[in-house]
Amino acid sequence: MPSILATRALALAAVLAACTADVGSTQSNSDSASETASDNGDTSTAQATSTEPMTTAPMTTEPMTTEPMTTEPMTTEPMTTEPMTTGASTSDASTGGETSMTGTSDAGTIGGDTDGGTTGPDGALGPAAMDAMAALEQAVAGVTYPSESDYPWVVVGFADAAPVSEANVKQVIAAVYVAHEGEAGLADRAIELRTLAQLIDPLTTPQDWWEDYNKMVAAQYSEVRAVLESKLVDIQVFRFGEQQGDVLQGAVDVYVLGATPDGDIVGMWTVSIET
């Protein structure tokens, strides 16, 4: 009969064997569960990552349509220019009304063009008058009359107006006369008669005090005088202004007029400021 110790040893061995078997079974079951879980996880992942393919509708763009530009043709009205008339617009000889003639100098505006006005039955100057005016215009170009303000000369011509005198001179020059603002009209202005020598000699007779400017003026007026005396006869100087005692004052109109063999009147005029 076996001893008590041997019996206990056998019992202990049996217990150990049983424990080892349980541990193996548990490990096997654990591995199996892990594999199952792994399989399930893979399936879930696969299911999670599998998505429907993206479908994008093609973009449709309407074609751009541009209306063609239509430009109206530019139409320009033709410029119409009134014909230029030389001389001056007429004024009333009885009132000395203003005219629209203009002309300039360093001192200002005096009225008038170098193409003089014409009067008379047919308004046509003869060949002698036309020649005299052309020569006189060349002679007075750039020439001014010295006074308190220096104004240029304006050449004028009047058809069939000879002879001219103190009695009719206002009617003769009325067509080109320019009234002065603030002063009496032509009909009410006093007349002063002078000779060509009285007008030009003071400008051409040499003086000891003369400077270069005075010599230049003398040369200019010597040429003007030569043209006047070679082209015209009966040359007279008419001055129109406001009478102050024995002299004229203010803006004094100076007209130098002479006759041609055809009976026309040709001359020149300017303004002398005398206060």
C-alpha positions as CSV (number, residue, x, y, z in Angstrom):
1,M,0.0,0.0,0.0
2,P,1.4,3.3,-1.1
3,S,2.4,5.8,1.6
4,I,0.5,9.0,2.4
5,L,3.3,11.1,0.9
6,A,3.1,9.3,-2.4
7,T,-0.7,9.8,-2.5
8,R,-0.3,13.5,-1.9
9,A,2.4,13.8,-4.6
10,L,0.1,12.2,-7.1
11,A,-2.8,14.4,-6.1
12,L,-0.6,17.5,-6.5
13,A,0.6,16.3,-9.9
14,A,-3.0,15.9,-11.0
15,V,-3.9,19.4,-9.9
16,L,-0.9,20.9,-11.7
17,A,-1.9,19.0,-14.9
18,A,-5.4,20.3,-14.7
19,C,-4.2,23.9,-14.3
20,T,-1.9,23.6,-17.3
21,A,-4.7,22.2,-19.4
22,D,-7.0,25.2,-18.4
23,V,-4.3,27.7,-19.2
24,G,-3.7,26.2,-22.7
25,S,-7.4,26.1,-23.3
26,T,-7.8,29.7,-22.2
27,Q,-4.9,30.9,-24.4
28,S,-6.3,29.0,-27.4
29,N,-9.7,30.6,-26.8
30,S,-8.0,34.0,-26.5
31,D,-6.1,33.6,-29.8
32,S,-9.3,32.4,-31.5
33,A,-11.1,35.5,-30.2
34,S,-8.3,37.7,-31.3
35,E,-8.4,36.3,-34.8
36,T,-12.1,36.6,-35.0
37,A,-11.9,40.2,-33.8
38,S,-9.2,40.8,-36.3
39,D,-11.3,39.4,-39.1
40,N,-14.2,41.5,-38.0
41,G,-12.1,44.6,-37.7
42,D,-10.7,44.1,-41.2
43,T,-14.2,43.8,-42.5
44,S,-15.3,46.9,-40.7
45,T,-12.3,48.8,-42.0
46,A,-12.9,47.6,-45.5
47,Q,-16.6,48.5,-45.2
48,A,-15.6,51.9,-43.8
49,T,-13.1,52.8,-46.5
50,S,-15.1,51.5,-49.4
51,T,-17.1,54.6,-50.7
52,E,-19.2,55.2,-53.7
53,P,-17.2,56.6,-56.6
54,M,-17.5,60.4,-57.0
55,T,-19.6,61.4,-59.9
56,T,-19.2,65.0,-61.0
57,A,-21.6,66.5,-63.5
58,P,-19.8,68.1,-66.4
59,M,-19.7,71.8,-66.3
60,T,-21.7,73.4,-69.0
61,T,-20.9,77.0,-69.9
62,E,-23.2,79.0,-72.1
63,P,-21.2,80.5,-75.0
64,M,-20.7,84.2,-74.6
65,T,-22.5,86.2,-77.2
66,T,-21.4,89.8,-77.8
67,E,-23.5,92.1,-79.8
68,P,-21.4,93.8,-82.5
69,M,-20.7,97.4,-81.8
70,T,-22.4,99.8,-84.1
71,T,-21.0,103.3,-84.3
72,E,-22.9,106.1,-85.9
73,P,-20.8,107.9,-88.4
74,M,-19.7,111.3,-87.2
75,T,-21.3,114.2,-89.0
76,T,-19.8,117.6,-88.8
77,E,-21.7,120.6,-89.8
78,P,-19.6,122.6,-92.3
79,M,-18.3,125.8,-90.8
80,T,-19.8,128.9,-92.3
81,T,-17.8,132.0,-92.1
82,E,-19.3,135.3,-92.9
83,P,-17.2,137.1,-95.5
84,M,-14.9,139.7,-94.0
85,T,-15.7,143.2,-94.9
86,T,-13.0,145.8,-94.8
87,G,-13.4,149.3,-93.5
88,A,-16.1,149.8,-90.9
89,S,-19.8,149.5,-90.3
90,T,-21.7,152.7,-90.9
91,S,-22.5,155.2,-88.3
92,D,-25.0,158.1,-88.2
93,A,-23.2,161.3,-89.2
94,S,-25.7,163.3,-87.3
95,T,-25.1,161.4,-84.0
96,G,-21.6,160.1,-84.3
97,G,-22.7,156.6,-83.4
98,E,-20.1,153.8,-82.7
99,T,-18.9,151.5,-85.4
100,S,-17.6,148.0,-85.0
101,M,-14.1,148.6,-86.5
102,T,-11.2,147.4,-84.3
103,G,-7.5,147.8,-84.5
104,T,-4.7,147.5,-81.9
105,S,-1.5,149.1,-80.9
106,D,0.7,148.9,-77.9
107,A,-1.4,151.6,-76.3
108,G,-4.8,150.0,-77.0
109,T,-7.6,149.8,-79.4
110,I,-8.5,152.6,-81.7
111,G,-10.9,151.0,-84.2
112,G,-10.2,150.4,-87.9
113,D,-8.5,148.0,-90.3
114,T,-5.8,148.9,-92.7
115,D,-8.3,148.2,-95.5
116,G,-10.2,151.5,-95.6
117,G,-13.9,152.0,-96.0
118,T,-15.4,153.3,-99.2
119,T,-18.3,155.6,-99.8
120,G,-20.0,157.2,-102.8
121,P,-22.7,156.3,-105.4
122,D,-21.2,152.9,-106.3
123,G,-18.7,152.5,-103.5
124,A,-15.9,151.8,-106.1
125,L,-12.6,153.5,-105.8
126,G,-10.7,154.3,-109.0
127,P,-7.3,152.9,-109.9
128,A,-5.5,156.0,-108.6
129,A,-7.1,155.7,-105.2
130,M,-6.4,152.0,-105.0
131,D,-2.7,152.7,-105.8
132,A,-2.5,155.5,-103.3
133,M,-4.0,153.3,-100.5
134,A,-1.7,150.4,-101.2
135,A,1.4,152.7,-101.1
136,L,0.1,154.4,-98.0
137,E,-0.6,151.2,-96.1
138,Q,3.0,150.1,-96.7
139,A,4.3,153.4,-95.5
140,V,2.3,153.5,-92.2
141,A,2.9,149.8,-91.3
142,G,4.3,149.8,-87.8
143,V,4.1,153.7,-87.5
144,T,2.4,155.2,-84.5
145,Y,1.4,158.8,-83.8
146,P,3.2,160.1,-80.6
147,S,0.9,161.5,-77.9
148,E,0.1,160.6,-74.4
149,S,-0.8,157.2,-75.9
150,D,0.7,156.1,-79.2
151,Y,-1.8,154.8,-81.7
152,P,-1.3,153.4,-85.2
153,W,-2.6,154.9,-88.4
154,V,-5.5,153.4,-90.4
155,V,-5.7,153.9,-94.1
156,V,-9.1,154.9,-95.6
157,G,-10.6,155.7,-99.0
158,F,-13.9,157.3,-100.0
159,A,-15.2,157.0,-103.6
160,D,-16.3,160.2,-105.4
161,A,-16.1,162.3,-102.2
162,A,-13.8,165.1,-103.4
163,P,-13.6,167.9,-102.7
164,V,-13.5,167.6,-98.9
165,S,-13.8,170.6,-96.6
166,E,-14.8,171.6,-93.1
167,A,-18.3,171.9,-94.3
168,N,-18.7,168.2,-95.5
169,V,-15.9,166.3,-93.8
170,K,-18.1,164.8,-91.1
171,Q,-20.4,163.4,-93.8
172,V,-17.5,162.0,-95.7
173,I,-15.9,160.2,-92.7
174,A,-19.1,159.1,-91.1
175,A,-18.8,155.6,-92.5
176,V,-15.6,154.9,-90.7
177,Y,-15.8,157.1,-87.7
178,V,-15.5,155.4,-84.3
179,A,-17.0,157.2,-81.4
180,H,-15.3,157.4,-78.0
181,E,-17.0,156.2,-74.9
182,G,-17.9,159.0,-72.6
183,E,-17.3,161.7,-75.2
184,A,-19.6,163.5,-77.6
185,G,-20.4,162.0,-81.0
186,L,-19.1,163.1,-84.3
187,A,-21.9,165.6,-84.9
188,D,-21.1,167.5,-81.7
189,R,-17.3,167.4,-81.9
190,A,-15.4,170.6,-82.7
191,I,-13.3,170.7,-85.9
192,E,-9.7,172.0,-86.0
193,L,-7.9,172.5,-89.4
194,R,-4.2,172.0,-89.8
195,T,-1.8,171.6,-92.7
196,L,0.3,168.6,-93.4
197,A,3.4,170.6,-92.5
198,Q,2.0,171.5,-89.1
199,L,1.4,167.8,-88.5
200,I,4.6,166.3,-89.7
201,D,7.3,169.0,-89.4
202,P,7.6,168.6,-85.6
203,L,8.3,164.9,-86.1
204,T,10.9,165.3,-88.9
205,T,12.8,168.5,-88.1
206,P,16.0,167.4,-86.3
207,Q,16.6,168.6,-82.7
208,D,19.8,168.6,-80.6
209,W,18.1,166.5,-77.9
210,W,17.0,163.8,-80.3
211,E,17.8,160.2,-79.5
212,D,17.8,157.1,-81.7
213,Y,14.0,156.7,-81.3
214,N,13.3,160.3,-82.5
215,K,15.5,159.7,-85.6
216,M,13.6,156.5,-86.4
217,V,10.3,158.3,-86.1
218,A,11.6,161.1,-88.4
219,A,12.6,158.6,-91.0
220,Q,9.1,156.9,-90.9
221,Y,7.2,160.2,-91.2
222,S,9.4,161.4,-94.0
223,E,8.4,158.3,-96.0
224,V,4.7,158.8,-95.1
225,R,4.9,162.4,-96.2
226,A,6.5,161.5,-99.5
227,V,3.8,159.0,-100.3
228,L,1.0,161.4,-99.4
229,E,2.4,164.2,-101.5
230,S,3.2,162.0,-104.5
231,K,-0.2,160.3,-104.7
232,L,-2.7,163.0,-103.5
233,V,-3.5,166.6,-103.9
234,D,-5.2,169.2,-101.7
235,I,-4.1,167.4,-98.6
236,Q,-5.7,168.6,-95.4
237,V,-5.6,167.6,-91.7
238,F,-8.8,167.6,-89.8
239,R,-8.9,167.2,-86.0
240,F,-12.1,166.3,-84.1
241,G,-12.4,166.7,-80.3
242,E,-14.0,168.4,-77.4
243,Q,-13.3,172.1,-77.3
244,Q,-11.5,173.3,-74.1
245,G,-10.8,177.0,-74.5
246,D,-8.6,177.4,-77.6
247,V,-7.6,173.7,-77.9
248,L,-9.1,170.3,-78.3
249,Q,-8.7,167.8,-75.4
250,G,-9.4,164.2,-74.7
251,A,-9.3,161.6,-77.5
252,V,-8.7,163.7,-80.6
253,D,-9.4,162.1,-83.9
254,V,-6.8,163.1,-86.5
255,Y,-7.7,162.6,-90.2
256,V,-5.2,163.3,-93.0
257,L,-7.2,163.4,-96.3
258,G,-6.3,164.2,-99.9
259,A,-7.9,163.9,-103.4
260,T,-7.0,161.7,-106.4
261,P,-7.3,162.8,-110.0
262,D,-10.4,160.5,-110.2
263,G,-12.3,162.5,-107.6
264,D,-11.8,160.0,-104.7
265,I,-10.6,160.8,-101.3
266,V,-7.8,158.8,-99.7
267,G,-6.1,159.3,-96.4
268,M,-5.3,158.0,-92.9
269,W,-6.6,158.5,-89.4
270,T,-5.5,157.9,-85.8
271,V,-6.2,159.1,-82.3
272,S,-4.1,161.6,-80.3
273,I,-4.6,161.6,-76.5
274,E,-4.3,165.2,-75.3
275,T,-5.2,166.1,-71.7
